[in-house]
Amino acid sequence: MTINVKVKTKARENKIKKISANEYSIKTTAVPEKGKANKAIIKILAEELGVAKSRMRIVNGEKSRNKVMEIV
């Protein structure tokens, strides 16, 4: 299953908003340095979907605001 994610870093709080069945908007307090924001996004999305973090991975957009995530 693939999920499209639009990311906003350095936000005031961690928030997730479901836009459609496979599209989310995530705000995170993490900074986009050394993969910190990517790790935070994986954690937030995994908690929202009720899956383990180890089952989530970034397929496309590792250094972009628009990411494609996959649940393995």
URGI-V62297 format. One line per field, one symbol per residue. ss: DSSP state (H for helix, E for strand, - for the rest). psi: psi as a letter, one per 30 degrees, with the letter a starting at -180 (. if undefined). burial: 1 if it has 9 or more other C-alpha atoms within 8 Angstrom, else 0. A space follows every 50 residues. Layout:
ss=???
psi=???
burial=???
This chain:
ss=-EEEEEEE------EEEEEE--EEEEE--------HHHHHHHHHHHHHH- --HHHEEEEE-----EEEEEE-
psi=kkkkkkkjlhlelkkkkkeaehklkkklflkhkhgeeeeeeeeeeeeefh lkeffkljekheglfjljlkk.
burial=00111111111001010000001111111101000111011111111000 0000011110100011111100
